[in-house]
Structure formats: structure tokens, C-alpha cells
Amino acid sequence: MKHGLGFFLLLLLISALIGSAVGEIAGFLLGPESPAYQFFTSAATPALNPSELDLILVKLTFGAALHLNLTALLGMIIATIAYLRLP
């Protein structure tokens, strides 16, 4: 059975969330005095600037930011390998 692009993107999103949570928990458990703390807690945060949609009655603001640390990236790599091995 062939899986589509939507399944792959969902898999990447879930793996990034899990990886990011694992990194944050590991950083919390190690504490700031640990040499590995910086490894687990440093992150890149690409973001889309907020856009406004004014509908006169209501004003909506849309924006997004992605907080990726190294464990999230590792989770996404593992998910990609797993996806490529699916039948």
C-alpha cells in the first residue's frame, strides 16, 4: 500500500513534536550545569510573520513558529527512514 504526502508530513510533524519534547525533558532532567544541557536545549526557530485578516466584524491574525532542537531533527530523520521502509 502506497502512503501519500499527507501521511508523510503528518509523520514528520508528530516525530518533530516527540523529539522536541524528549529534548526539553532531557535538558530539564540534566540541569543547566550539565555539559549536555546546551545540546538538548539549543534550538532554531523559523517563523512566519503574523498576517491579519480584517473582516470588519472580527479581525484574525495568523502566524506560525517552529521550535526545532537537535532531538526533533533526529526524530524527523528516524521518521523519514521508517517511512521509506514502509511497504
Summary of the structure (lengths in Angstrom):
residues: 87
radius of gyration: 17.4
end to end distance: 6.3
largest distance: 52.8
contacts: 202
relative contact order: 0.23
helix: 53%
strand: 22%
